[in-house]
């Protein structure tokens, strides 16, 4: 957690898969936070995904 508003998930994998994305979405739903970042340092270049959670809609979407 950063600044009590953002979930940051750090990974070192060859590529980001759906499992990692689902994990960030579950963290957002559990905490009620609005923004989640998934950062992967294991690929040849940095991979990042930003997720936005809407508590009223109870869904999270990738903002990429």
N, C-alpha and C positions, 0 to 999 in steps of 0.2 A: 504494500500500500504506500502511496505517495500523497502527502498532504491531506490524508483522510478523505480523498475523493477519487483517486485513480488506482486501479489495480494494474500492476506491472508483472508480467510473467516472462522470465528470462529462460531461454533454451539454448542448447548447443547441439543441434541436430543437422543432418545433411539437408533436410527440407521440412517445412511446416506441413503437417497433415491435419485432417479434420479432428483428430483426437485432441490436439493441443488447442485448437480453436474452441471446441466444445468445453474444454476445461475453463478457459477464460470466461465464456458465457455463463457457465455454472457459478463461477466466483462472483460475477456481476449480479446474478439473480439472488445469491445467498446474502450478499452484503447490501444490495440496494444501491450500489455506486453507479454512476452514470457512464463512466468511461473506463475502458480496459485496453491495455497495450500488450501485444505479444511480440517480443523481440527475439530473433534467432541469430546467434553469433556463429553457428556451426557451418553455415553455407559460405561459399567463396566471397559473397558480399552480404552485408547486413540485410536480413529480411524483417519486415515489420508489418503488423496488421493493427488497426485501431478499431475497436468495437464501441458502439454506443448503445446503452441500455435504457429502455423506456419503461419505468415501473408501471405506468398506467396501462401500457399495452402488454406488459410482461414478456417482452421480446427484446432480443439484442440483434443488431445488424452490423456487419462490417462496414466501416466508413471508407474503405479503399475503393 
